[in-house]
């Protein structure tokens, strides 16, 4: 292999590694943004989740314990139906749904987190827009409204 081909291959490998969040076992936000046109193709919805009471969870399970529980919860989704990615730097995660059974997908995601001792508040956006931000914003607003109104652990659409 020529030197230029090796350099390109090495850069591609590095980009692929940087596209994945090894802590949560999903895509990084940057990867989802860069690949939005690909990931959103044929999508039926985006589910935005925010993990409830992170401070008390970190105190109860420790940071690494919480991270492992989140990673396990995310890894239990159907890979052909769902693409998961971090949205902010904390405990906000999006799921791009390629399945018409959107509410059932949200319930399954919620169940995965519950079975790992975590509660999540969920918002669903069914309007797939040209940008990730425009698609996620309605779901994010639903989650913020639910938390403001003390409806943690709910699915909102």
C-alpha positions in Angstrom: 0.0 0.0 0.0 1.3 3.4 -0.9 2.1 6.0 1.7 -0.8 8.3 0.7 -3.2 5.4 0.8 -1.9 4.4 4.3 -2.3 8.0 5.5 -5.9 8.2 4.2 -6.8 4.8 5.7 -5.3 5.8 9.1 -7.3 9.1 9.0 -10.5 7.2 8.1 -9.9 4.8 11.0 -9.3 7.7 13.3 -12.5 9.5 12.2 -14.5 6.2 12.7 -13.1 5.9 16.2 -13.9 9.5 17.0 -17.5 9.0 15.8 -18.3 6.6 18.6 -18.7 7.4 22.2 -17.1 4.5 23.9 -18.5 5.5 27.3 -22.2 5.1 26.2 -21.6 2.8 23.2 -23.3 5.1 20.7 -22.5 7.7 18.2 -21.2 11.1 19.2 -23.3 14.2 18.5 -20.8 15.3 15.9 -21.1 12.0 14.1 -24.9 12.2 14.0 -24.8 15.8 12.8 -22.3 15.0 10.0 -24.2 11.9 8.9 -27.7 13.4 9.5 -28.7 13.2 5.8 -27.8 9.5 5.8 -29.3 8.7 9.3 -32.5 10.6 8.7 -33.2 8.9 5.4 -36.4 6.8 6.0 -36.6 7.8 9.6 -40.1 8.0 11.2 -39.1 9.8 14.4 -36.4 11.0 16.7 -36.7 10.2 20.4 -34.9 12.5 22.8 -34.3 11.2 26.3 -33.0 12.9 29.4 -32.0 10.6 32.3 -33.7 11.6 35.5 -31.9 12.6 38.7 -28.4 12.1 37.5 -26.9 13.6 40.7 -28.5 11.1 42.9 -27.7 8.2 40.5 -24.1 9.2 40.5 -24.1 9.2 44.3 -25.9 5.8 44.4 -24.0 3.9 41.7 -20.9 6.0 41.1 -20.0 7.7 37.8 -18.7 4.5 36.2 -21.7 2.5 37.5 -24.1 5.0 35.9 -22.2 5.1 32.7 -22.3 1.2 32.5 -26.0 1.2 33.2 -26.6 3.8 30.4 -24.4 1.8 28.0 -26.2 -1.4 28.7 -29.6 0.3 28.3 -28.6 1.8 24.9 -27.1 -1.5 23.7 -30.4 -3.3 24.1 -32.2 -1.6 21.3 -32.8 -3.1 17.9 -29.8 -2.1 15.7 -31.7 -2.2 12.4 -34.6 0.0 13.8 -32.7 2.5 15.9 -29.6 4.7 15.7 -28.5 6.1 19.0 -26.3 9.1 19.7 -25.4 11.5 22.4 -27.0 14.9 22.0 -25.4 17.1 24.6 -22.3 16.3 26.7 -24.2 14.9 29.6 -27.1 12.5 29.8 -29.2 13.5 26.8 -29.4 10.9 24.1 -31.3 10.7 20.9 -32.6 7.7 19.0 -33.4 7.9 15.3 -36.2 5.6 14.7 -36.6 3.6 11.5 -39.7 1.8 12.5 -43.4 2.8 12.2 -44.1 1.6 15.8 -42.7 4.8 17.3 -44.4 4.7 20.7 -43.5 1.0 21.1 -39.9 1.9 20.4 -40.1 4.6 23.0 -41.6 2.2 25.5 -38.9 -0.4 24.8 -36.2 2.2 25.3 -37.8 3.3 28.5 -38.0 -0.3 29.7 -34.4 -0.9 28.9 -33.4 2.0 31.2 -35.8 1.0 33.9 -34.4 -2.6 33.9 -31.0 -1.0 34.6 -32.2 1.0 37.5 -32.6 4.3 35.6 -35.5 6.6 34.9 -35.8 8.6 31.6 -38.1 11.3 30.4 -38.8 10.9 26.7 -39.9 13.3 24.0 -40.9 12.2 20.5 -40.6 14.3 17.3 -42.2 12.8 14.2 -41.3 15.7 11.9 -38.0 14.9 10.3 -36.4 18.1 9.2 -33.3 19.0 7.1 -31.2 19.6 10.2 -30.8 17.5 13.4 -31.4 20.5 15.6 -34.7 21.3 13.9 -35.8 17.7 14.2 -34.8 17.3 17.9 -36.1 20.7 19.2 -39.8 19.7 19.5 -38.9 16.5 21.4 -36.4 18.3 23.6 -39.1 20.9 24.4 -41.5 18.2 25.4 -38.9 16.7 27.8 -38.2 20.1 29.3 -41.9 20.8 29.7 -42.5 17.4 31.3 -39.6 17.9 33.8 -40.8 21.4 34.6 -44.2 20.0 35.4 -42.8 17.2 37.5 -43.6 14.4 35.0 -40.3 12.6 35.1 -40.2 9.1 33.7 -42.9 10.0 31.1 -43.2 9.5 27.3 -44.3 12.7 25.6 -45.5 13.3 22.0 
